[in-house]
Amino acid sequence: MGKVVKYKMGEVPEPSEKDWARVRAIKDEDIDFSDIPEITDFSDFRPYSKREFYRPVKKTITCKLDADILAWLKASGKGYQTRLNSILRDCMQVQLAKDSKKPEWSVK
């Protein structure tokens, strides 16, 4: 192992071609994953539920929902609108993956 070098935020240099060559030379079977727990339960996987860096513009709308759907959303407590948005986003992502094309709309 080489010398440990510390950088402050914003001072980290871009990787050189030599750095990338070293990374490409590493074989998958040579990587030690022993300290990383294997993920076997993906039931809570929501790639868009925690969007730290991606925050789309929100629009206020009026929407009529069936009473039982609204009751189901509200039964989990606060944040039912956020849950509804997440459910719709998941459905949109599935549909976009099936269509395998970019959306043809724009946000105005």
URLINHU-V717725 format. One record per residue. N is the residue number from 1. RES is the residue in one letter. PSI is psi in radians with two decimals (none if undefined). OMEGA is omega in whole degrees, 0 to 359 (none if undefined). NEAR is the number of other C-alpha atoms within 10 Angstrom. Layout:
n = (N & N)
res = (RES & RES)
psi = (PSI & PSI)
omega = (OMEGA & OMEGA)
near = (NEAR & NEAR)
This chain:
n = (1 & 2 & 3 & 4 & 5 & 6 & 7 & 8 & 9 & 10 & 11 & 12 & 13 & 14 & 15 & 16 & 17 & 18 & 19 & 20 & 21 & 22 & 23 & 24 & 25 & 26 & 27 & 28 & 29 & 30 & 31 & 32 & 33 & 34 & 35 & 36 & 37 & 38 & 39 & 40 & 41 & 42 & 43 & 44 & 45 & 46 & 47 & 48 & 49 & 50 & 51 & 52 & 53 & 54 & 55 & 56 & 57 & 58 & 59 & 60 & 61 & 62 & 63 & 64 & 65 & 66 & 67 & 68 & 69 & 70 & 71 & 72 & 73 & 74 & 75 & 76 & 77 & 78 & 79 & 80 & 81 & 82 & 83 & 84 & 85 & 86 & 87 & 88 & 89 & 90 & 91 & 92 & 93 & 94 & 95 & 96 & 97 & 98 & 99 & 100 & 101 & 102 & 103 & 104 & 105 & 106 & 107 & 108)
res = (M & G & K & V & V & K & Y & K & M & G & E & V & P & E & P & S & E & K & D & W & A & R & V & R & A & I & K & D & E & D & I & D & F & S & D & I & P & E & I & T & D & F & S & D & F & R & P & Y & S & K & R & E & F & Y & R & P & V & K & K & T & I & T & C & K & L & D & A & D & I & L & A & W & L & K & A & S & G & K & G & Y & Q & T & R & L & N & S & I & L & R & D & C & M & Q & V & Q & L & A & K & D & S & K & K & P & E & W & S & V & K)
psi = (2.42 & -3.03 & 2.41 & 2.21 & 2.33 & 2.45 & 2.69 & 2.76 & 2.39 & -0.14 & 0.03 & 2.15 & 2.72 & 2.50 & 2.45 & 2.98 & -0.57 & -0.72 & -0.80 & -0.61 & -0.71 & -0.72 & -0.78 & -0.47 & -0.32 & 2.25 & 2.59 & -0.73 & -0.24 & -0.10 & 2.26 & 1.93 & 0.22 & -0.44 & 0.11 & 2.10 & 2.46 & 2.37 & 2.07 & -0.26 & 1.88 & 0.28 & -0.49 & 0.17 & 2.04 & 1.65 & -0.34 & 0.09 & -0.50 & 1.50 & 1.52 & -0.63 & -0.39 & 1.96 & 1.71 & 2.75 & 2.33 & 2.48 & 2.38 & 2.26 & 2.95 & 2.30 & 2.38 & 2.18 & 2.70 & 2.50 & -0.67 & -0.58 & -0.78 & -0.73 & -0.70 & -0.76 & -0.76 & -0.37 & -0.41 & 0.02 & -2.81 & 2.67 & 0.35 & -0.57 & -0.66 & -0.73 & -0.73 & -0.77 & -0.72 & -0.73 & -0.80 & -0.67 & -0.74 & -0.79 & -0.72 & -0.77 & -0.70 & -0.80 & -0.75 & -0.65 & -0.67 & -0.76 & -0.42 & 0.73 & 2.77 & 2.62 & 2.59 & 0.37 & 2.90 & 2.61 & 2.24 & none)
omega = (182 & 181 & 178 & 180 & 179 & 178 & 172 & 178 & 178 & 181 & 182 & 181 & 175 & 178 & 179 & 177 & 177 & 177 & 181 & 177 & 177 & 179 & 180 & 182 & 181 & 178 & 180 & 183 & 178 & 181 & 181 & 179 & 187 & 181 & 180 & 180 & 179 & 178 & 180 & 182 & 180 & 185 & 180 & 183 & 177 & 185 & 182 & 183 & 179 & 183 & 181 & 187 & 182 & 179 & 181 & 178 & 178 & 176 & 177 & 179 & 170 & 185 & 177 & 179 & 174 & 185 & 181 & 177 & 179 & 179 & 179 & 179 & 182 & 182 & 180 & 177 & 183 & 176 & 183 & 178 & 177 & 177 & 178 & 179 & 180 & 178 & 180 & 179 & 178 & 179 & 179 & 181 & 178 & 181 & 179 & 178 & 178 & 181 & 183 & 173 & 181 & 179 & 183 & 180 & 176 & 179 & 180 & none)
near = (3 & 4 & 5 & 5 & 5 & 8 & 8 & 6 & 6 & 6 & 8 & 9 & 7 & 7 & 8 & 9 & 9 & 9 & 10 & 10 & 10 & 10 & 10 & 10 & 8 & 10 & 8 & 8 & 7 & 7 & 8 & 8 & 9 & 7 & 6 & 7 & 7 & 8 & 6 & 6 & 7 & 7 & 6 & 7 & 8 & 13 & 11 & 15 & 15 & 10 & 10 & 7 & 6 & 8 & 9 & 8 & 7 & 6 & 7 & 5 & 5 & 5 & 5 & 6 & 9 & 7 & 9 & 9 & 11 & 14 & 12 & 11 & 17 & 15 & 10 & 10 & 8 & 10 & 11 & 16 & 12 & 12 & 15 & 15 & 14 & 17 & 14 & 12 & 16 & 16 & 12 & 13 & 14 & 12 & 12 & 13 & 11 & 9 & 10 & 10 & 9 & 8 & 9 & 5 & 6 & 5 & 6 & 5)
